[in-house]
Amino acid sequence: MTDLFDEYDLQLQKILTDIKNHTQFCRNGLSTITHEGHLAELDSLVSSAEETVRQMELEARFSTNALIHSRIDKVKHARSLLKEALENSKQMRNQLQRGELLGGTVSLHNIPLLDIASFGETNQFNALSRDDDMLNQGLLYLQTSCATANETEQVGSHAAKNLHDQRNILYNIQNKIEDTKLSLVNADEYLAKLLKQGRLNKVVLYTVFGAIICSVIIIIIIRTIKLTFSILK
């Protein structure tokens, strides 16, 4: 599908120039007949411009994403200029009718001319506006990113401190475990010594007890022998 937006744009700029010129002619005209002729032509030009703007809007709606916004803005600007042209035409007619009723000369120099120069600069202005918006959005994004980075850095700092504290706690627990393990080893050795000493004491006790029994037996035997010898005598 052929893109006709630029072609309609050129047509509209020519029509707007003609509208401005006929408005100037009306301002400079001295007779009512001259005014009426220019006003009729002015209304015809505005009607033609409105049709061209409608075609431009259709082309703009089917434009690519990169062009649609600037083209829609230009269509809006064109409609604003045409609205101003219609108001100027209506105001000039009212002043002419009032002049006819009062029977005096009417001056239309207070009617403003269309600022069609700004219409050709619409695309550039809109592009600059969008660039400015993009820069502002980029600045806001950078500010948000910096704030997020600072918060992340603070969180990371707190996390590192917490990890350091937890590592110290783990080291302390490990040292306590080592100390407890050493204490258990010492206690085991001491218990082994006590058990060993207990066995020795038991052997000594049994030896002493055996010696006492042996001594008693020997004493009994000796007394028995003595008693036997005494009886034999």
Backbone as CSV, one residue per row, in Angstrom:
resi,resn,N_x,N_y,N_z,CA_x,CA_y,CA_z,C_x,C_y,C_z
1,MET,0.847,-1.195,0.000,0.000,0.000,0.000,0.890,1.255,0.000
2,THR,0.613,2.178,-0.946,1.427,3.392,-1.088,1.124,4.382,0.036
3,ASP,2.192,4.925,0.608,2.039,5.914,1.674,1.864,7.295,1.039
4,LEU,0.675,7.875,1.221,0.353,9.166,0.606,0.356,10.320,1.602
5,PHE,0.829,10.072,2.811,0.753,11.109,3.839,1.522,12.362,3.433
6,ASP,2.752,12.177,2.963,3.573,13.341,2.596,2.940,14.126,1.443
7,GLU,2.307,13.405,0.513,1.647,14.092,-0.605,0.480,14.944,-0.104
8,TYR,-0.327,14.361,0.798,-1.431,15.135,1.379,-0.903,16.308,2.215
9,ASP,0.227,16.075,2.846,0.834,17.136,3.664,1.203,18.341,2.795
10,LEU,1.804,18.074,1.638,2.166,19.167,0.727,0.918,19.896,0.220
11,GLN,-0.124,19.117,-0.108,-1.375,19.740,-0.555,-1.954,20.650,0.530
12,LEU,-1.914,20.156,1.768,-2.480,20.933,2.873,-1.694,22.221,3.102
13,GLN,-0.365,22.130,3.019,0.445,23.338,3.214,0.125,24.386,2.140
14,LYS,-0.115,23.940,0.907,-0.481,24.877,-0.170,-1.851,25.517,0.116
15,ILE,-2.801,24.668,0.589,-4.139,25.194,0.884,-4.083,26.183,2.042
16,LEU,-3.296,25.857,3.069,-3.171,26.767,4.213,-2.568,28.102,3.784
17,THR,-1.610,28.038,2.859,-1.025,29.285,2.338,-2.085,30.110,1.609
18,ASP,-2.926,29.424,0.825,-4.008,30.133,0.124,-5.007,30.728,1.116
19,ILE,-5.307,29.990,2.194,-6.224,30.506,3.223,-5.655,31.771,3.853
20,LYS,-4.361,31.739,4.140,-3.720,32.912,4.725,-3.777,34.095,3.757
21,ASN,-3.517,33.812,2.482,-3.526,34.897,1.488,-4.923,35.506,1.339
22,HIS,-5.964,34.672,1.301,-7.318,35.203,1.150,-7.746,35.961,2.403
23,THR,-7.264,35.518,3.546,-7.541,36.284,4.770,-6.895,37.661,4.679
24,GLN,-5.691,37.697,4.120,-4.992,38.977,3.938,-5.738,39.863,2.936
25,PHE,-6.247,39.244,1.874,-7.011,40.015,0.888,-8.257,40.631,1.526
26,CYS,-8.939,39.837,2.389,-10.130,40.356,3.073,-9.770,41.518,3.986
27,ARG,-8.645,41.416,4.631,-8.220,42.499,5.532,-7.923,43.775,4.759
28,ASN,-7.407,43.607,3.538,-7.016,44.778,2.746,-8.138,45.284,1.845
29,GLY,-9.211,44.472,1.674,-10.283,44.858,0.764,-11.078,46.045,1.280
30,LEU,-11.600,46.842,0.309,-12.353,48.038,0.679,-13.844,47.893,0.408
31,SER,-14.224,47.029,-0.535,-15.634,46.900,-0.884,-16.211,45.607,-0.344
32,THR,-17.515,45.627,-0.104,-18.191,44.433,0.391,-18.151,43.320,-0.632
33,ILE,-18.234,43.691,-1.906,-18.197,42.671,-2.961,-16.865,41.938,-2.941
34,THR,-15.808,42.706,-2.792,-14.475,42.088,-2.708,-14.389,41.170,-1.504
35,HIS,-14.902,41.622,-0.389,-14.889,40.800,0.822,-15.659,39.503,0.621
36,GLU,-16.852,39.600,0.043,-17.683,38.418,-0.133,-17.014,37.395,-1.041
37,GLY,-16.366,37.886,-2.085,-15.682,36.962,-2.988,-14.554,36.221,-2.292
38,HIS,-13.763,36.937,-1.514,-12.649,36.298,-0.796,-13.156,35.377,0.322
39,LEU,-14.241,35.782,0.980,-14.785,34.937,2.047,-15.355,33.639,1.489
40,ALA,-16.023,33.715,0.340,-16.543,32.499,-0.290,-15.401,31.571,-0.685
41,GLU,-14.358,32.159,-1.253,-13.186,31.352,-1.609,-12.510,30.787,-0.359
42,LEU,-12.511,31.578,0.695,-11.911,31.135,1.957,-12.658,29.929,2.521
43,ASP,-13.988,29.975,2.489,-14.780,28.844,2.988,-14.548,27.594,2.141
44,SER,-14.412,27.788,0.841,-14.152,26.653,-0.050,-12.788,26.027,0.241
45,LEU,-11.806,26.880,0.491,-10.464,26.376,0.816,-10.462,25.611,2.139
46,VAL,-11.175,26.133,3.127,-11.241,25.449,4.428,-11.906,24.088,4.272
47,SER,-12.981,24.021,3.476,-13.661,22.748,3.237,-12.732,21.756,2.550
48,SER,-11.977,22.225,1.564,-11.018,21.360,0.869,-9.916,20.901,1.819
49,ALA,-9.462,21.810,2.685,-8.413,21.463,3.651,-8.908,20.412,4.645
50,GLU,-10.164,20.520,5.056,-10.713,19.538,5.993,-10.731,18.141,5.375
51,GLU,-11.082,18.050,4.100,-11.066,16.757,3.421,-9.638,16.218,3.328
52,THR,-8.691,17.091,3.029,-7.287,16.665,2.965,-6.800,16.174,4.325
53,VAL,-7.209,16.860,5.385,-6.814,16.447,6.738,-7.402,15.081,7.077
54,ARG,-8.637,14.818,6.643,-9.234,13.498,6.886,-8.423,12.403,6.191
55,GLN,-7.989,12.672,4.974,-7.159,11.701,4.262,-5.805,11.518,4.955
56,MET,-5.255,12.621,5.434,-3.987,12.536,6.172,-4.135,11.684,7.423
57,GLU,-5.247,11.832,8.109,-5.469,11.054,9.338,-5.570,9.564,9.021
58,LEU,-6.249,9.223,7.927,-6.333,7.812,7.534,-4.947,7.247,7.249
59,GLU,-4.133,8.017,6.531,-2.768,7.569,6.247,-1.956,7.446,7.538
60,ALA,-2.171,8.384,8.449,-1.420,8.362,9.712,-1.776,7.141,10.546
61,ARG,-3.055,6.765,10.543,-3.497,5.615,11.341,-2.849,4.316,10.878
62,PHE,-2.519,4.240,9.589,-1.913,3.023,9.042,-0.396,3.149,8.903
63,SER,0.182,4.139,9.536,1.635,4.328,9.471,2.341,3.380,10.429
64,THR,3.647,3.314,10.282,4.451,2.497,11.188,4.496,3.144,12.569
65,ASN,4.908,2.347,13.553,4.968,2.861,14.932,5.913,4.046,15.063
66,ALA,6.941,4.075,14.221,7.922,5.165,14.313,7.359,6.492,13.804
67,LEU,6.293,6.440,12.970,5.758,7.662,12.358,4.383,8.059,12.866
68,ILE,3.651,7.102,13.417,2.235,7.351,13.716,2.035,8.508,14.688
69,HIS,2.866,8.604,15.724,2.666,9.651,16.737,2.906,11.046,16.148
70,SER,3.989,11.199,15.407,4.290,12.514,14.829,3.227,12.914,13.804
71,ARG,2.732,11.946,13.048,1.726,12.259,12.033,0.381,12.625,12.665
72,ILE,0.000,11.903,13.708,-1.245,12.240,14.408,-1.147,13.639,15.012
73,ASP,0.025,13.971,15.567,0.220,15.319,16.121,0.074,16.383,15.028
74,LYS,0.582,16.077,13.843,0.487,17.050,12.748,-0.963,17.225,12.297
75,VAL,-1.719,16.123,12.291,-3.142,16.207,11.944,-3.886,17.077,12.959
76,LYS,-3.571,16.894,14.241,-4.208,17.708,15.283,-3.879,19.189,15.098
77,HIS,-2.625,19.471,14.759,-2.204,20.860,14.529,-2.958,21.457,13.342
78,ALA,-3.118,20.646,12.279,-3.837,21.123,11.094,-5.289,21.439,11.430
79,ARG,-5.929,20.578,12.207,-7.322,20.824,12.597,-7.429,22.109,13.430
80,SER,-6.432,22.350,14.273,-6.437,23.572,15.074,-6.359,24.814,14.176
81,LEU,-5.518,24.756,13.137,-5.395,25.886,12.211,-6.694,26.102,11.425
82,LEU,-7.332,25.008,11.005,-8.588,25.129,10.253,-9.703,25.682,11.134
83,LYS,-9.710,25.282,12.387,-10.696,25.839,13.317,-10.495,27.345,13.460
84,GLU,-9.239,27.753,13.538,-8.927,29.186,13.634,-9.364,29.916,12.367
85,ALA,-9.172,29.278,11.198,-9.568,29.902,9.933,-11.085,30.083,9.860
86,LEU,-11.836,29.069,10.322,-13.300,29.184,10.330,-13.765,30.298,11.264
87,GLU,-13.125,30.391,12.420,-13.488,31.456,13.363,-13.178,32.832,12.772
88,ASN,-12.050,32.930,12.067,-11.706,34.210,11.423,-12.748,34.584,10.362
89,SER,-13.153,33.581,9.563,-14.153,33.832,8.524,-15.476,34.282,9.139
90,LYS,-15.893,33.606,10.191,-17.143,33.979,10.869,-17.048,35.385,11.450
91,GLN,-15.913,35.714,12.047,-15.737,37.033,12.650,-15.758,38.129,11.581
92,MET,-15.130,37.851,10.432,-15.127,38.851,9.359,-16.535,39.069,8.822
93,ARG,-17.312,38.010,8.660,-18.697,38.159,8.192,-19.524,38.986,9.184
94,ASN,-19.344,38.683,10.462,-20.100,39.432,11.478,-19.754,40.920,11.435
95,GLN,-18.462,41.207,11.278,-18.055,42.619,11.235,-18.574,43.311,9.974
96,LEU,-18.588,42.582,8.848,-19.108,43.163,7.606,-20.607,43.439,7.714
97,GLN,-21.348,42.493,8.287,-22.789,42.695,8.468,-23.065,43.869,9.401
98,ARG,-22.275,43.975,10.429,-22.446,45.084,11.375,-22.146,46.415,10.678
99,GLY,-21.126,46.394,9.835,-20.788,47.612,9.101,-21.891,48.027,8.146
100,GLU,-22.532,47.059,7.487,-23.631,47.373,6.580,-24.811,47.977,7.336
101,LEU,-25.079,47.434,8.530,-26.198,47.952,9.321,-25.913,49.370,9.813
102,LEU,-24.673,49.619,10.194,-24.322,50.940,10.729,-24.004,51.930,9.618
103,GLY,-23.753,51.393,8.430,-23.473,52.270,7.303,-22.115,52.919,7.370
104,GLY,-21.140,52.221,7.844,-19.798,52.779,7.938,-18.776,51.865,7.293
105,THR,-17.554,52.351,7.267,-16.453,51.553,6.730,-15.972,50.566,7.794
106,VAL,-15.749,49.357,7.351,-15.343,48.296,8.281,-13.865,47.976,8.068
107,SER,-13.137,47.901,9.152,-11.725,47.495,9.094,-11.601,46.070,9.644
108,LEU,-10.944,45.241,8.860,-10.754,43.838,9.266,-9.304,43.550,9.652
109,HIS,-8.554,44.611,9.927,-7.135,44.404,10.256,-6.932,43.751,11.624
110,ASN,-7.999,43.677,12.413,-7.861,43.003,13.711,-7.956,41.481,13.588
111,ILE,-8.293,40.997,12.376,-8.383,39.548,12.169,-6.965,38.983,12.046
112,PRO,-6.603,38.015,12.880,-5.231,37.473,12.826,-5.028,36.573,11.613
113,LEU,-3.804,36.509,11.153,-3.433,35.603,10.069,-2.969,34.263,10.648
114,LEU,-3.168,33.202,9.872,-2.761,31.872,10.341,-1.241,31.786,10.443
115,ASP,-0.789,31.158,11.507,0.653,30.941,11.685,1.012,29.613,11.025
116,ILE,1.069,29.629,9.695,1.330,28.367,8.982,2.804,27.981,9.019
117,ALA,3.669,28.928,9.421,5.098,28.588,9.512,5.322,27.508,10.560
118,SER,4.571,27.575,11.659,4.736,26.583,12.730,4.264,25.207,12.302
119,PHE,3.345,25.166,11.280,2.831,23.873,10.830,3.926,23.040,10.191
120,GLY,4.815,23.676,9.444,5.908,22.940,8.824,6.939,22.463,9.822
121,GLU,6.940,23.081,11.015,7.917,22.710,12.044,7.348,21.728,13.056
122,THR,6.119,21.257,12.817,5.470,20.378,13.794,6.248,19.095,14.010
123,ASN,6.691,18.478,12.906,7.407,17.208,13.034,8.678,17.364,13.847
124,GLN,9.422,18.442,13.532,10.670,18.670,14.264,10.394,18.943,15.732
125,PHE,9.360,19.768,16.004,9.014,20.074,17.394,8.600,18.810,18.146
126,ASN,7.771,17.984,17.504,7.321,16.751,18.163,8.474,15.788,18.385
127,ALA,9.380,15.733,17.394,10.542,14.853,17.556,11.397,15.309,18.731
128,LEU,11.616,16.641,18.816,12.390,17.169,19.939,11.681,16.919,21.264
129,SER,10.350,17.056,21.261,9.581,16.809,22.490,9.710,15.358,22.924
130,ARG,9.609,14.442,21.933,9.743,13.019,22.282,11.155,12.706,22.769
131,ASP,12.164,13.325,22.110,13.538,13.110,22.574,13.704,13.608,24.006
132,ASP,13.105,14.769,24.296,13.182,15.313,25.651,12.492,14.390,26.647
133,ASP,11.334,13.848,26.246,10.631,12.905,27.126,11.466,11.653,27.355
134,MET,12.099,11.169,26.283,12.940,9.977,26.414,14.131,10.247,27.324
135,LEU,14.719,11.446,27.195,15.838,11.802,28.072,15.395,11.876,29.527
136,ASN,14.207,12.472,29.748,13.683,12.545,31.118,13.407,11.155,31.674
137,GLN,12.834,10.285,30.833,12.586,8.918,31.271,13.893,8.192,31.559
138,GLY,14.899,8.436,30.694,16.205,7.819,30.928,16.837,8.303,32.221
139,LEU,16.705,9.631,32.482,17.236,10.186,33.724,16.528,9.589,34.933
140,LEU,15.192,9.478,34.841,14.430,8.881,35.934,14.837,7.429,36.145
141,TYR,15.065,6.705,35.045,15.488,5.309,35.148,16.857,5.205,35.813
142,LEU,17.772,6.113,35.420,19.103,6.100,36.029,19.032,6.420,37.519
143,GLN,18.193,7.415,37.878,18.038,7.755,39.293,17.471,6.581,40.075
144,THR,16.464,5.927,39.494,15.874,4.755,40.150,16.896,3.635,40.268
145,SER,17.686,3.437,39.202,18.705,2.385,39.223,19.766,2.676,40.279
146,CYS,20.173,3.957,40.388,21.168,4.331,41.401,20.627,4.093,42.807
147,ALA,19.362,4.471,43.020,18.750,4.251,44.336,18.680,2.763,44.642
148,THR,18.304,1.972,43.635,18.232,0.518,43.826,19.613,-0.054,44.105
149,ALA,20.623,0.452,43.375,21.992,-0.030,43.590,22.474,0.306,45.000
150,ASN,22.152,1.524,45.478,22.545,1.905,46.840,21.869,1.017,47.878
151,GLU,20.574,0.754,47.673,19.860,-0.126,48.602,20.454,-1.529,48.573
152,THR,20.770,-2.004,47.356,21.366,-3.333,47.226,22.719,-3.383,47.917
153,GLU,23.495,-2.285,47.766,24.806,-2.231,48.419,24.660,-2.269,49.939
154,GLN,23.680,-1.529,50.467,23.443,-1.539,51.909,23.022,-2.920,52.388
155,VAL,22.121,-3.548,51.627,21.684,-4.900,51.991,22.865,-5.862,51.949
156,GLY,23.703,-5.719,50.895,24.879,-6.574,50.790,25.847,-6.353,51.941
157,SER,26.000,-5.079,52.352,26.884,-4.773,53.475,26.377,-5.404,54.765
158,HIS,25.057,-5.271,55.001,24.471,-5.896,56.192,24.603,-7.418,56.133
159,ALA,24.394,-7.973,54.939,24.497,-9.425,54.792,25.928,-9.890,55.054
160,ALA,26.912,-9.114,54.539,28.313,-9.475,54.761,28.658,-9.414,56.251
161,LYS,28.150,-8.372,56.933,28.393,-8.251,58.371,27.762,-9.418,59.123
162,ASN,26.526,-9.775,58.727,25.856,-10.904,59.373,26.615,-12.203,59.135
163,LEU,27.115,-12.381,57.898,27.893,-13.581,57.599,29.178,-13.620,58.419
164,HIS,29.811,-12.438,58.561,31.036,-12.374,59.361,30.750,-12.742,60.819
165,ASP,29.649,-12.195,61.361,29.270,-12.522,62.742,28.944,-14.001,62.886
166,GLN,28.215,-14.546,61.916,27.868,-15.966,61.979,29.109,-16.840,61.873
167,ARG,30.078,-16.402,61.052,31.310,-17.171,60.930,32.074,-17.166,62.249
168,ASN,32.119,-16.004,62.925,32.770,-15.944,64.234,32.069,-16.842,65.246
169,ILE,30.729,-16.846,65.191,29.970,-17.716,66.100,30.297,-19.179,65.830
170,LEU,30.378,-19.546,64.544,30.707,-20.935,64.190,32.117,-21.301,64.657
171,TYR,33.056,-20.334,64.514,34.414,-20.588,64.993,34.420,-20.817,66.507
172,ASN,33.659,-19.986,67.234,33.586,-20.150,68.689,32.987,-21.497,69.064
173,ILE,31.925,-21.872,68.347,31.306,-23.176,68.619,32.279,-24.303,68.320
174,GLN,33.024,-24.151,67.204,34.003,-25.173,66.852,35.085,-25.286,67.929
175,ASN,35.544,-24.140,68.436,36.550,-24.163,69.499,36.010,-24.826,70.763
176,LYS,34.742,-24.514,71.080,34.136,-25.141,72.259,33.998,-26.651,72.071
177,ILE,33.670,-27.046,70.847,33.571,-28.487,70.572,34.928,-29.157,70.729
178,GLU,35.983,-28.475,70.216,37.331,-29.025,70.364,37.716,-29.138,71.842
179,ASP,37.386,-28.078,72.608,37.678,-28.118,74.043,36.905,-29.241,74.725
180,THR,35.654,-29.396,74.370,34.836,-30.461,74.961,35.384,-31.829,74.588
181,LYS,35.799,-31.955,73.320,36.370,-33.221,72.867,37.635,-33.549,73.654
182,LEU,38.493,-32.519,73.853,39.719,-32.723,74.624,39.395,-33.106,76.065
183,SER,38.374,-32.448,76.628,37.965,-32.779,78.000,37.465,-34.210,78.086
184,LEU,36.729,-34.642,77.078,36.231,-36.022,77.065,37.382,-37.023,76.968
185,VAL,38.384,-36.671,76.148,39.556,-37.557,76.033,40.277,-37.666,77.373
186,ASN,40.471,-36.504,78.021,41.133,-36.519,79.331,40.317,-37.299,80.361
187,ALA,38.995,-37.107,80.308,38.136,-37.842,81.242,38.201,-39.336,80.983
188,ASP,38.278,-39.719,79.714,38.368,-41.140,79.369,39.674,-41.738,79.881
189,GLU,40.768,-40.966,79.701,42.059,-41.454,80.199,42.042,-41.587,81.723
190,TYR,41.450,-40.574,82.368,41.390,-40.624,83.835,40.539,-41.792,84.315
191,LEU,39.437,-42.022,83.614,38.578,-43.151,83.980,39.304,-44.470,83.778
192,ALA,40.089,-44.532,82.691,40.863,-45.753,82.446,41.871,-45.984,83.569
193,LYS,42.480,-44.888,84.011,43.426,-45.014,85.122,42.726,-45.491,86.391
194,LEU,41.549,-44.905,86.622,40.798,-45.321,87.818,40.416,-46.793,87.749
195,LEU,39.998,-47.221,86.574,39.637,-48.634,86.421,40.855,-49.536,86.618
196,LYS,41.982,-49.088,86.026,43.209,-49.874,86.181,43.638,-49.942,87.644
197,GLN,43.551,-48.773,88.302,43.906,-48.732,89.725,42.943,-49.576,90.555
198,GLY,41.677,-49.568,90.144,40.689,-50.388,90.850,41.011,-51.865,90.731
199,ARG,41.466,-52.295,89.543,41.840,-53.703,89.360,43.037,-54.053,90.245
200,LEU,44.029,-53.151,90.309,45.202,-53.413,91.156,44.808,-53.524,92.626
201,ASN,43.948,-52.600,93.042,43.494,-52.650,94.442,42.762,-53.951,94.738
202,LYS,42.018,-54.424,93.761,41.281,-55.683,93.951,42.239,-56.866,94.090
203,VAL,43.308,-56.872,93.264,44.313,-57.947,93.343,45.019,-57.930,94.698
204,VAL,45.381,-56.715,95.122,46.050,-56.590,96.427,45.141,-57.082,97.540
205,LEU,43.860,-56.684,97.435,42.901,-57.095,98.466,42.767,-58.613,98.515
206,TYR,42.665,-59.199,97.314,42.560,-60.664,97.271,43.830,-61.317,97.822
207,THR,44.998,-60.738,97.521,46.277,-61.308,98.005,46.362,-61.257,99.535
208,VAL,46.008,-60.081,100.065,46.041,-59.928,101.524,45.061,-60.891,102.185
209,PHE,43.853,-60.938,101.569,42.845,-61.839,102.133,43.327,-63.293,102.090
210,GLY,43.992,-63.663,100.991,44.524,-65.039,100.874,45.629,-65.301,101.895
211,ALA,46.467,-64.280,102.105,47.556,-64.436,103.074,47.001,-64.614,104.480
212,ILE,45.951,-63.860,104.785,45.337,-63.993,106.112,44.777,-65.397,106.300
213,ILE,44.105,-65.890,105.274,43.529,-67.249,105.375,44.637,-68.280,105.567
214,CYS,45.694,-68.094,104.758,46.823,-69.030,104.889,47.428,-68.976,106.300
215,SER,47.549,-67.762,106.825,48.106,-67.621,108.176,47.216,-68.313,109.207
216,VAL,45.924,-68.151,109.058,44.983,-68.788,109.998,45.103,-70.299,109.911
217,ILE,45.184,-70.780,108.675,45.294,-72.239,108.502,46.583,-72.755,109.139
218,ILE,47.665,-71.994,108.888,48.956,-72.417,109.461,48.887,-72.430,110.986
219,ILE,48.261,-71.374,111.538,48.147,-71.315,113.007,47.334,-72.492,113.522
220,ILE,46.248,-72.800,112.823,45.402,-73.926,113.252,46.184,-75.228,113.183
221,ILE,46.947,-75.375,112.098,47.729,-76.612,111.949,48.763,-76.729,113.070
222,ILE,49.431,-75.590,113.335,50.460,-75.625,114.386,49.838,-75.975,115.724
223,ARG,48.716,-75.380,116.047,48.057,-75.669,117.326,47.570,-77.115,117.375
224,THR,47.125,-77.592,116.249,46.664,-78.996,116.222,47.832,-79.933,116.479
225,ILE,48.950,-79.622,115.863,50.133,-80.471,116.056,50.581,-80.427,117.512
226,LYS,50.576,-79.205,118.061,50.980,-79.093,119.461,50.029,-79.867,120.364
227,LEU,48.768,-79.762,120.073,47.789,-80.475,120.899,47.973,-81.981,120.768
228,THR,48.287,-82.422,119.594,48.482,-83.860,119.366,49.698,-84.339,120.129
229,PHE,50.773,-83.581,120.065,51.973,-83.974,120.804,51.713,-83.995,122.296
230,SER,50.936,-83.069,122.772,50.637,-83.025,124.217,49.851,-84.260,124.631
231,ILE,48.936,-84.701,123.859,48.129,-85.880,124.178,48.989,-87.118,124.134
232,LEU,49.859,-87.217,123.199,50.713,-88.390,123.076,51.653,-88.497,124.262
233,LYS,52.052,-87.444,124.790,52.919,-87.512,125.946,52.131,-87.963,127.149
